[in-house]
Amino acid sequence: MNNSDLNELVKKVSQEYFGKPFVHQAYFNSRLKTTGGRFHLKDRNIDINPKIYQQFGYDTLVGVIKHELCHYHLYNDGLPAQHRDHSFKVLLKQVGGLRYSPIQSQAKKKSYHLYQCVKCQTQYIRVRRIDTKRFVCGKCHGKLEYLRDIK
């Protein structure tokens, strides 16, 4: 599926489920990492993550398109179009769009690093790695040693 196929699909879904035309453009955007799609307020175009179609198939793609079209049509009608708004939630439920992107669950989890003081045995958990030659224990100023990663 290419951008012109996607644009035709978005126009078809808009007319079928919303009864309104989609007069702007829809594109695949491979720079989207954890989101399924994005509606741009400035130019009113829609970006769709190509991974949605490649990994999850046609039905999930249509669900994401419905989600973005809810933003599109509510914004064009002058109604609140954010995720937290009641009008958005009601319209999304009516058309059967996806509330959340399936890609979010595959986002990379943070790893933590475990350090221990050689003198007082105090343990420290950090998100970022630290330089053990430069930093010392906060309690006794003893030397820190790296133990392991924590997932």
C-alpha positions as a Markdown table, in Angstrom:
| # | Residue | x | y | z |
|---|---|---|---|---|
| 1 | Met | 0.0 | 0.0 | 0.0 |
| 2 | Asn | 1.4 | 3.4 | -1.0 |
| 3 | Asn | 0.3 | 7.0 | -0.1 |
| 4 | Ser | -2.3 | 7.3 | -2.9 |
| 5 | Asp | -3.9 | 4.0 | -1.8 |
| 6 | Leu | -3.9 | 5.3 | 1.8 |
| 7 | Asn | -5.5 | 8.6 | 0.8 |
| 8 | Glu | -8.3 | 6.8 | -1.1 |
| 9 | Leu | -8.9 | 4.5 | 1.9 |
| 10 | Val | -9.1 | 7.5 | 4.2 |
| 11 | Lys | -11.6 | 9.2 | 1.9 |
| 12 | Lys | -13.7 | 6.0 | 1.7 |
| 13 | Val | -13.7 | 5.5 | 5.5 |
| 14 | Ser | -14.6 | 9.2 | 6.1 |
| 15 | Gln | -17.6 | 9.1 | 3.7 |
| 16 | Glu | -18.8 | 5.6 | 4.9 |
| 17 | Tyr | -18.5 | 6.1 | 8.7 |
| 18 | Phe | -18.8 | 9.9 | 9.2 |
| 19 | Gly | -20.9 | 10.9 | 6.2 |
| 20 | Lys | -18.5 | 13.7 | 5.5 |
| 21 | Pro | -15.7 | 14.1 | 2.9 |
| 22 | Phe | -12.0 | 14.1 | 3.7 |
| 23 | Val | -10.6 | 16.9 | 1.5 |
| 24 | His | -7.0 | 17.0 | 2.7 |
| 25 | Gln | -4.1 | 14.5 | 2.4 |
| 26 | Ala | -3.1 | 11.3 | 4.3 |
| 27 | Tyr | 0.5 | 10.0 | 4.2 |
| 28 | Phe | 2.5 | 7.2 | 5.6 |
| 29 | Asn | 5.2 | 8.6 | 8.0 |
| 30 | Ser | 7.9 | 6.2 | 9.0 |
| 31 | Arg | 9.3 | 8.6 | 11.6 |
| 32 | Leu | 6.4 | 7.9 | 13.9 |
| 33 | Lys | 7.7 | 5.4 | 16.4 |
| 34 | Thr | 5.1 | 4.7 | 19.2 |
| 35 | Thr | 2.0 | 6.4 | 17.8 |
| 36 | Gly | -0.4 | 5.0 | 15.2 |
| 37 | Gly | -1.2 | 8.2 | 13.5 |
| 38 | Arg | -1.2 | 12.0 | 13.8 |
| 39 | Phe | -3.6 | 14.7 | 12.8 |
| 40 | His | -1.9 | 18.1 | 12.0 |
| 41 | Leu | -4.0 | 21.1 | 13.1 |
| 42 | Lys | -2.0 | 23.5 | 10.9 |
| 43 | Asp | -2.6 | 21.9 | 7.5 |
| 44 | Arg | -5.2 | 19.3 | 8.5 |
| 45 | Asn | -3.3 | 16.4 | 7.0 |
| 46 | Ile | -3.1 | 13.0 | 8.6 |
| 47 | Asp | 0.1 | 10.9 | 9.1 |
| 48 | Ile | -0.2 | 7.2 | 9.6 |
| 49 | Asn | 2.6 | 4.9 | 10.9 |
| 50 | Pro | 3.3 | 2.3 | 8.2 |
| 51 | Lys | 4.0 | -0.3 | 10.9 |
| 52 | Ile | 0.3 | -0.4 | 11.7 |
| 53 | Tyr | -0.5 | -1.9 | 8.3 |
| 54 | Gln | 2.7 | -4.0 | 8.1 |
| 55 | Gln | 2.5 | -5.6 | 11.5 |
| 56 | Phe | -1.1 | -5.5 | 12.5 |
| 57 | Gly | -3.0 | -5.6 | 9.2 |
| 58 | Tyr | -5.9 | -3.9 | 7.4 |
| 59 | Asp | -8.5 | -3.9 | 10.2 |
| 60 | Thr | -6.1 | -2.2 | 12.7 |
| 61 | Leu | -5.2 | 0.4 | 10.0 |
| 62 | Val | -8.9 | 1.2 | 9.5 |
| 63 | Gly | -9.3 | 1.6 | 13.3 |
| 64 | Val | -6.4 | 4.1 | 13.5 |
| 65 | Ile | -7.8 | 6.0 | 10.5 |
| 66 | Lys | -11.1 | 6.2 | 12.3 |
| 67 | His | -9.4 | 7.6 | 15.3 |
| 68 | Glu | -7.6 | 10.3 | 13.3 |
| 69 | Leu | -10.7 | 11.1 | 11.4 |
| 70 | Cys | -12.5 | 11.7 | 14.7 |
| 71 | His | -9.9 | 14.4 | 15.5 |
| 72 | Tyr | -10.3 | 15.8 | 11.9 |
| 73 | His | -14.0 | 16.1 | 11.8 |
| 74 | Leu | -14.5 | 17.4 | 15.3 |
| 75 | Tyr | -11.8 | 20.0 | 14.7 |
| 76 | Asn | -13.4 | 21.1 | 11.4 |
| 77 | Asp | -16.8 | 21.4 | 13.2 |
| 78 | Gly | -15.3 | 23.6 | 15.9 |
| 79 | Leu | -15.9 | 21.0 | 18.6 |
| 80 | Pro | -13.3 | 19.8 | 21.2 |
| 81 | Ala | -11.2 | 17.2 | 19.6 |
| 82 | Gln | -8.7 | 16.1 | 22.3 |
| 83 | His | -8.5 | 12.6 | 23.7 |
| 84 | Arg | -9.9 | 13.6 | 27.0 |
| 85 | Asp | -13.0 | 15.4 | 25.6 |
| 86 | His | -16.4 | 13.7 | 25.9 |
| 87 | Ser | -17.4 | 14.5 | 22.3 |
| 88 | Phe | -14.2 | 12.7 | 21.0 |
| 89 | Lys | -14.9 | 9.6 | 23.1 |
| 90 | Val | -18.5 | 9.4 | 22.0 |
| 91 | Leu | -17.7 | 9.8 | 18.3 |
| 92 | Leu | -14.9 | 7.3 | 18.5 |
| 93 | Lys | -17.2 | 4.8 | 20.1 |
| 94 | Gln | -19.9 | 5.4 | 17.5 |
| 95 | Val | -17.6 | 4.7 | 14.6 |
| 96 | Gly | -15.7 | 1.9 | 16.2 |
| 97 | Gly | -12.2 | 3.4 | 16.1 |
| 98 | Leu | -9.2 | 2.4 | 18.2 |
| 99 | Arg | -8.7 | 4.3 | 21.4 |
| 100 | Tyr | -5.0 | 3.3 | 21.8 |
| 101 | Ser | -2.3 | 2.4 | 19.3 |
| 102 | Pro | -1.1 | -1.3 | 19.5 |
| 103 | Ile | 2.4 | -0.1 | 19.0 |
| 104 | Gln | 2.6 | 1.5 | 22.4 |
| 105 | Ser | 2.8 | -1.8 | 24.1 |
| 106 | Gln | 6.0 | -2.6 | 22.1 |
| 107 | Ala | 7.8 | 0.5 | 23.2 |
| 108 | Lys | 11.2 | 0.0 | 24.7 |
| 109 | Lys | 11.2 | -0.4 | 28.5 |
| 110 | Lys | 13.7 | 1.5 | 30.6 |
| 111 | Ser | 16.6 | -0.4 | 32.0 |
| 112 | Tyr | 18.0 | 0.5 | 35.4 |
| 113 | His | 21.6 | 0.2 | 36.7 |
| 114 | Leu | 22.4 | -1.1 | 40.1 |
| 115 | Tyr | 25.5 | 0.2 | 42.0 |
| 116 | Gln | 26.8 | -0.6 | 45.5 |
| 117 | Cys | 29.1 | 1.2 | 47.9 |
| 118 | Val | 32.2 | -0.8 | 48.7 |
| 119 | Lys | 32.4 | 0.6 | 52.3 |
| 120 | Cys | 28.9 | 0.7 | 53.6 |
| 121 | Gln | 27.1 | -1.6 | 51.1 |
| 122 | Thr | 24.4 | 1.0 | 50.3 |
| 123 | Gln | 22.8 | 0.2 | 46.9 |
| 124 | Tyr | 21.8 | 2.8 | 44.3 |
| 125 | Ile | 19.5 | 2.3 | 41.4 |
| 126 | Arg | 19.9 | 4.7 | 38.5 |
| 127 | Val | 18.3 | 5.1 | 35.0 |
| 128 | Arg | 21.5 | 6.5 | 33.5 |
| 129 | Arg | 24.9 | 4.9 | 33.9 |
| 130 | Ile | 27.3 | 6.9 | 36.1 |
| 131 | Asp | 31.1 | 7.2 | 36.1 |
| 132 | Thr | 32.3 | 5.3 | 39.2 |
| 133 | Lys | 35.7 | 7.0 | 39.0 |
| 134 | Arg | 34.0 | 10.4 | 39.4 |
| 135 | Phe | 31.0 | 9.8 | 41.7 |
| 136 | Val | 31.1 | 8.3 | 45.3 |
| 137 | Cys | 28.6 | 7.1 | 47.9 |
| 138 | Gly | 26.4 | 9.9 | 49.3 |
| 139 | Lys | 26.6 | 8.5 | 52.8 |
| 140 | Cys | 30.2 | 7.6 | 53.5 |
| 141 | His | 32.0 | 8.8 | 50.3 |
| 142 | Gly | 33.1 | 5.3 | 49.6 |
| 143 | Lys | 33.9 | 4.0 | 46.2 |
| 144 | Leu | 30.9 | 2.7 | 44.0 |
| 145 | Glu | 31.0 | -0.5 | 42.0 |
| 146 | Tyr | 28.6 | -1.4 | 39.2 |
| 147 | Leu | 26.7 | -4.6 | 39.9 |
| 148 | Arg | 24.2 | -5.3 | 37.1 |
| 149 | Asp | 21.3 | -4.1 | 34.9 |
| 150 | Ile | 17.8 | -4.4 | 36.1 |
| 151 | Lys | 15.0 | -4.8 | 33.5 |
